[in-house]
Amino acid sequence: MNMNNKQYQYLPIRLSHLLTHCSVGAVVRGPDYLMIVQDISEWIALDGTAPREIMFVEQIKATLGIQQALREPPIAKLDKHDLPDGTCIPASRFPSWMACDSCGLMHARPWIDQKTDKPICQGVVNNRPCKKPLTQVSLVLVHNDGHINDLDWHYLAHKDAKNAKQKQCGRASLTLTLNNRRVITCNKCGAESRVNPGTKLPYFGWSQPWIGYAPELPIEDLGEVMEVNDTRIHRAVTISALVIPPESRIGRHSVVAQLYSNQPLRDTLNLRGSNFQRESRKKSVAEKLDCDVAQLEDAIIQIENGFPNIDTNMTTLKLLEAEYQAILEPIVDLKEDEDFVTHHVSDQWREFLQHRNNTLSKKLNSLITDVIEIRKLKEIMVFKGFTRGGTIDDEVPTIVPPAIDKEIGWLPALELYGEGIFINFDNDIITEWEKNANVMARTEVFKSRFAKANIKFDPNIIITPRFMFLHALSHLLIKELEIQAGYPSASLKERIYASISDDTSMVGILIYVAIPDVDGTLGGLAELAKPERLEKIISKAFEKARWCSLDPVCASHDGQGVGLLNKAACHACELLPETSCFCGNILLDRIFVKGDHNSSMPSVLDMIKL
């Protein structure tokens, strides 16, 4: 983090944030000023070493359509002298212009000239030095192709020049005043102009602030003036997948896995030399891997034969289907170092509900076919890039890759460890409900609006009645987990399995927690899959779907939010923190859970006759 020419400031940041709202190209707020995170070409160690590669994810890369290697962001810690030990993520102070809150005088990069991270105004007020603290201006120029930079304040002040003096005024520093953060005035010639968020201005080829000029854009290309806190300035594009068998079953501590993951050791073994030299190198490598030479030789043979022998002939379309099947299929002979550990409690669930006398519990016994405790899971989250700008009516903004102007060959990614609860629903009941004309008509409204909104997800969302039901119920369950179990909703995530096909019809919900820590979350969430606890959570979720504290307004809403892609969904009933919803709190409608007797739309529970 640049403070001035010679000093740096080191700020802690969570690894997960580096792939989301603090990722490459994001404008983030530090303790004293705003800054922008530089691209991954700057994430390399001084000796040229790239960050650690994530191994045994070939199946995931194939399903996500990724050719590059996946590497974790570098990690650094401050030593006893407050100097970094490791590779830091670089960021630059941005915006570069600062203004005086008192007199409005503007300064370009004043921290460089004043050699301090807290520069002061150099203007004069009433014949006295101003010396008031400066603050960064909050307006920047954004282009839909992913560019961002400071506004050209000199150009803005003189773009409506009225006389020859104003037209010929130079670009001397410390002659601009920004009044009320909206009117820019040249103190030298008197020219002024008003600038507001949303203003369209020519974009003259700026790229990213830490890079400088890119090839010039056509003069008719326009950028949009935005506040730095506008959510359109930066949207991280991430994709994720669960590590499932067979990759999840690879023993990480086995000799072959350790050798496969250590390219330098493999290179050592492949060096040419005499038989004596080769045997000597084998003994040295065996000692480093804490094994004997025979075990090492066996590992070498396995790698030569294609270890880890993962079938990568998969498509993105099969991503969720593969996870769904892996969750439903019991895993035999589980070992401690596996990354995907499930425990089926469906029989206990049915036996427990059979002894419940209330109507809702009996209907849930018919509706829910599988309850699975996922005691251990690993999620791979990949940062593919970011977008800037764009509105609902525009084309989809360009995705800017993590390495802006260099071929790096890898993408930032994280291994997230955790646990979860999976609930599967009866496909026949859901299919019968989906055929209802009123259910289909309400779904068509969402399909039409979603198509017009031009919003894309990876993998793409196919809007069906079962998807709308599962998504709305998932949010209700997460809110209930927060109330009954004390889990903060921001820590929970969802995966929706909803499809209709001849091969695999999916109708399930996975609610899970995953953090960048191999120890996971100590079993707190998976424990809630026990029938006596889960039945209360699910029952409450269905009951609370019937009435929101903002009803009847909420239930009768015909469209709200981005692209009007929510109906009966508000902060009191459906909306979650952005980190919890995989599609950004859209495509939500509580009516798909509770039904609507006024429009003769049944709920799923109405389809179950006792």
N, C-alpha and C positions, 0 to 999 in steps of 0.2 A: 504494500500500500504506500504510494508516494505521499510524503508530507512536504518535502521540498527537494532540492537537488541532491542532498546528502543523507537525508534521514528517511526512515521508514517507520510505519506503525503496523504492529502485528495484532490482528483481531481474531479471536476464536470463532469458528463457524461449524455447524453440524454438517456431517457428510451428506445426509439426505437433502439438506438445503442446496447443496452444490449441484444437484440434479433437477431442482425445481425453481423456486423463486429467487435463488441466489446463484443461478447457473450462468454459463457464458453469456455475456451481453446484457445481463440484468443490471439495472440501476438500484443499488441497495444503500441503505442509510447506516452509516457508522456513528460512533459517539459524537463526532464533531462535524462531519460533512458527508455529502453523497459521493458515491464512487461507482464505477462500472467494472464488472468482472471481465478480465481478458480471456482470450480463447486458449484452447488446450495446447497450442503450439508453444505457449509460455509455461506449461505445466511440467516441463522437463527439468531434471536435476542438472546441476552445473557440469557434471561429467557426461551429459547426454543420455543418461539412463531414463527410460520411460517408466511410468508407474507400474505396479504389480499387475500382471495379467490374471484375469479370472479364468480358471481352468474348468474343464468338464462341463462346458455349456454349449457344445456343438449342436445338440438337439434343439436347444432354445434358439440359438442363432439361426438355425435352419427354419424354424417355425416363424421367427420374426423377420426373416428375410435380410439378415445382417451378414455381410461378408467380412467386415473388419474384426480385429481382435477387440475384446472387452477388457478394459483396465480400470482399476479403482482410482479415484482421485488421490493424489499424493498427500501424505500426512507429515506434519511438522509439529514439534513441541519446542517451547522456549526453555533454554537451559538456565542455569543459575545466574548467568550474566544477562538474561532477557534477550538472548540471541537465538534465532531459530535453528533447531537441529532437524534437518529434513528439508523437503521442498515445499515452499509456500505457494498458494494460489495468488497470482498477482492481480491487483486491481488498481485503477487509476482514478484520481479525483475527477469527477464529472457531475454537472456541467462545469466548464472552465471559467465562465464569467461569474463575478460576484458583484453585488451592489450594496450600497450603504443604506441601511434602513432609515437613517436620519435625513441625509441630503440627496439620496438617490444616485450619486455618482457611481458609474460602473468601472470595474477593474477586470482586466484579462489576466488570469493566472497570477494573482498578486502574491500567493504563497511562495512563488519562485523568487521574485525580486526582494520580498521582505524576509525570506528565509525563516518563515515561521508557519506553523499549521493554523494559526489564528490571526490572519492579517487584519489590518485596520485601514480605515478610509484615509486616503492621501489628499482629500479635498480641503477646501477652505470655506468656512461659513462665518460671515460677519468678521472677516479679516483674521480669523483664528483657525488653526488647524482643526479639522473635524475629529479625526482619530477615533471615530466610532467603529465598533465591530462590523465586519462585512458578512453577508450571507449569500450563499449561492442562489442564482436566479432559478426559478422553477419551471421555465419554459424551454423546450428543446424542439428540434425539427426531426420528424420521423418519416421514413419512406417505406412503402409497402414491400419493397424488395429486401428489407431487413436493415437498411442503413439508419443511423442516428448520429446526430451531432449538434453542436451549439447552433443557435440562431446566428445569422450574420447581422449583428445589431447595427453595424455601420450601414449596411444595405437597407435595413428596415427604416432607419432614421431618415434616409435620403431618397427612398423610393418614390415619394410623392413630392420631390423637390419642385419649388415654384419659381425660382429665379436662377440666374447664372451663378451667383455666389454659392447657392446650395448645391447646384449640380456639379460644381468644380471643387467642392469641399473635400479635403483629404481624409485619410483614415487615421488621424492622430489619436493616440490613446488618451484616456482620461478627459474626453470631451463629450461623453454620452451620459445622459441622466435618464433613469427609469423611474417614472413617477407612478405611484400606486401599482407598481408591477405591471402596468398595461400601456403607458404612453412613453415612447422612447424619443428623447430630444437630443439634438446635437447642440452643445453649448457654444460651438464655434460659429455656426451659420444660422442657427435658429430653426432648422428643419426638424419636423417631428412627424411621428406616425403612431397609430394605435395598433396594438397587436394583442389578439385574444386566442385562447385555445380554439382549435377548429379552423383557424385561418389557413388557407392553402397558399404556399409560397414555392417559388422555383427551387429545385434541388440540383445543385451544381456539382454533383459527383463526389460528395463526401462518402466515406465508408464508415468505419468504426472509430471512435475517439482514440484508441491506442494504436491504430494503424495509420490514419491520415487519409490522404486523397486516394480514391479509387478512380478507375477510368471515368471520364465525364459522362454523365447521363444526358440524354437529349434535353434541350433547354425547355421544352414544354412539359417535362416531367415535374410533377408537383409533390412536395412533401406536406405534411400536416403539422401545425403547431400543437403540441400537447404538453400538459403538465407532467412533471416527472413521476407523479403518483398515478397516472392513467394506466389502467391495467392493460391497455392495448400496446403500450410501449414494449412489453416483453411477455411472451407466452412460451414457457418451456414445452418442448415436444418430447415426451417420454413414452416408452412402452415397457411392459413388464410381463413376466411369465414365471410360473412356478417350476422349480426343479423337480421332476418326477422320474419314476423308474423308466429306463434302467440307469440314467445318470445319477439319480439320487442314491443309488445303491453302491456306488463305487466307494470303496474304503479309502478315505483320505490319507490314512496313516500307513497303508500298505506300501511295500517297497516299490512296486510298479507305479503306483500313483505318485509317489514322491519323485521317482526318477523321471516320469513323464512330465511333471510340472517344473522340473529344473533343467532348462535348456543348456545352461553352462556346463552342468555335469555330463549331459548327453554329448555335448560337443567335445568334452575332454575324452570320453570313451571312443569317439570317432576319429581322434587324431591318429595319423599314421606313425608307424614305428616298428621296432623289433617285437618279437613275441614277449621277450622279457619286459619291454617298456609297456606293452599293452596289459600284461598281467599285473604289473606294478600299479598302473592307473586303476585297474579294476579293484585292487585291494584298497587303494586310497579312497575311491568313491564308495566302496562298501562300508568303510569306516565312517564316512560322513553320513551315510544313510542308516547306520547302526544295524547292519545285517552282514551275513557272510557272503563270500564270493558266489556260492552256488545260488543263493537267493537273487543276487544281482543278475547273474547270467539268465536265470529264469525270467526276470523282469525285462531284460533286454529282448529276449525271444518274444515275449508277449507284445511289446511295443512294435517289433518288426512285423508281427502278425496282425497289426491294426488296432491294438489297444487304444482307446476303450471300446472299439467296435460298436459305435452308436450309429443307428440308422438315421441319417439326416435327410432322407428323401421325404420331407414333410412340407406342408404349405401353411401359410398364416391362417387359412380357414380352419385347419385342424388343431390350432393351438388350444382353444377352449375345449374342444372335443376330447383331445388327449388328456387334458387335466381332469375333465369330468370322469372319464373312464378310469383314470388312475385313482381318483378319490373313491369311486364306487367299488373297485376291485380290491378285496382284502389282500394284504401283503404277507407272505409267509416268511418265516425265518428272519425276522427283523434283527438288525444289529445296531449297536449303540451309536456308531458313527455315520449312520444313514441320515439323509437330509429330508426324508419324507416319511413320517411315521403316523399311521392312522389307527384308530380303534373304533370298530363298529359297535354302536349301542342301539341299533334299530330294534332288536328283539326286546331289550329292556324297556325301550320307549313304548312299544305296543303293549307289553304286559302291564306297564304302569297305567296306561290310559284305559285299559280294559276295566280297571277297578274304579275309574272316575265316573261319577253319576251325572255330571252336568253336560248339557247338550253340546257346548263348544268343544269340550275335550273329546267327546265321541266323534264329532266331525273332524277334528284334527287327527284323530287316529286313522280315519279314512283318507284324509287329504295328504298326510305326510308319510312317505314310504320308507325313507332312510334318514337316520340321524348319525352323523359320523364325527367323532372327536379327532381333530387333527392335532396330535400332540407335538408335532415338530414339522415345520416347513421352511423352505428357503425360496425366496423370491429374488429374481434378478431384475433390477430396474436399470434401463438403458436410456441415456440422454442422447437423442438423435439430433437435436438442434433447437432453434427458437424461431419465432415469427415476430414481426412488428407490424403495427397498424392494422388496417382492414376494418370494414364494417360489414353489417349483415348483407348489404346489397353488392359488396365488392366480390371480386374473385378471391379465392383462398390465398392468403399472403404466402410469399416465398419462405420455405424453411431454410434458414441459414445453418450450415453445418457447424459443429463445435470447433473445427479448425477452419478459420475464415479464408485464408489465402495460401494454405500449404497442404500438401498431401501427407497426412500423418499416419493413416493406416489403422487407427484404433478409435474407439468411442468410450467416453466415460460411463462407468456402470457401477452398481453396488450390489453386494450380496446382503440381502435383508433376511434375518432369521426371526421366526415367530411361531405362532400356533393359531388355531381357528376352530370354527364350528361350521359344519356343512349340513344343509337341510335340503332334502330332495322331495319333490311333490309328485303326486299321482298323475301320470301323463294322460290317462283316459279322462279323468275329471277335468283337467285343464283344457284338453282338446274339446270336450263337449261344451264347456263354458265359452271357448273362443268362437264357436260357431254361431253364437247368439248375434242377431243382426244389430242390436244396439251396442254391443261390445265392439263389434267390427266397425261400426260407424264412428264411434268415439276414437278408436285407434287410427282411422283414416285421417282424422283432423291432425293428429300428431305427425303422421307420415308426411302429409302435405306441407306442414309448417317446417318440418325438419329439412325437407328437400329444398325449400326456398331459403332457409337460413344459411345454406352452403357451409355447414359445419362438418368437419371430417374427424373420424376417430380411427385408431389403428389398434386392433382390427375394427373394421367398419361395423356400426350398429345396425342391425336389421330390426325395425320397429314392428313388433307383433303384440297382440293382447297379452301373451304370456310374459314378454319382456316388460311391459308396462306394469303388470301385476307384481312380478318379482322385484323390480326396481323400487316401486313404492313400498312394498312390504319390507325390503331390506333396510330402507331408511327408518321405518318405524321400529324395526328390531334393534338397530344401532342406538336409537334414542332410548329404547327401553333398557338396553344393556347399560347405558350410562346411568339411568335412574336406579335400577334394581341392583346392579353389580358394581357400581362405582367406577366403571371404565369411562374415561373421558372420550367423548365421541371423536375428537380430533385424532386420537391414537388408533382408531379402528378403520378398516378399509373393507371394500366389498368387491366381489367378483360375481357377475351374473352369468349363469349358464342357461341360455334360452335359445332353442332352435327347434325347427321342425324339419325332419328329413327322413328318408327311407332307411338310412343307415343308423343315425343316432338322433333321437328327439330328446333334447335336454330341457329340464325344468328344475333348476337348483340354485341355491344361494350359498356362497361362502363368505362368512364374515370373519376377518382375521386381523391380527396385529403382526407387524414385521418391523424390526429395527436393525440397524447395522451392528449387531453384536451377536457373536456366535452362541452366547448363552441364552438367547431368546428372552422369553418373558415369564419363565418359572411356572407355567401351567395354569395360570389364573383364568384365562379365557376358555381353554379346552375343558376345564372342570365344569363349566356352565352347561356342557352338553348332557350332563346327568338329567334323566327324565324329570325328576321332581323340581329341578330348577328351571330347565328349559321350557317346560309346559307353562309355567307362570309367565315367563318372558314372552312367549309366542301368544298366549291368550291375551295378555295385556296389550300387545301390539295390535291384534285384531280389534279389541274393544276400543282402543284409542283412535283407530281409523274411523270409527263411526262419528266422532264428534271432536271438533277442534275448538279451542277457546275463541277463535276468530270466526266461527260459524255464526250465522249462515253465509257471511261474505266469502269466506274461504271456499266452502263447498260449491258455491255457485259461480265462482270465478271462471270466465271463459278464456282467459289467457293472460299470462304475466311472465316477466323475466325476459331473457334473451330470446328473440324471435317468437315470443308468446308460447314458449315450449313447456311451460308449466300451467296447470289448471288449478285443481284443488291441492295446493301445496304452498305452505308458508313457513316462516321460522318457528311457529308454534307447533307444527305437526310434521313436516317433511324435510325441510332444508337442513343440511348438515354443514360442518366446516368443509372448505374446498378440498382439503387433503383426504377426506373420507369418501367422497363420491368420485367414481372413476370417470364420469362425464361432466363434471363441473356443475352439479345441481340443476340440470335440465332434464326434460322428459320425466316429470314427476306429476302424478295425479292420484290422490287418495281414493278417488271414486273407483278405481280399478280394484281396490281391496274391499271397500265397504259396499259397493254397488250404489244405485240411485233409483229408488222406487218411482220418483217423479218422471223419469224417462224410461222406465221399465227395463233398466239395465241391472241384471242380477249380479250378485257377488259370487265369488268362487264357492263360498260356503253354502249358498243357496242351491247349488247343484247337488249337494249331498243329502240324500233322503234317508232318514233313520227309521 
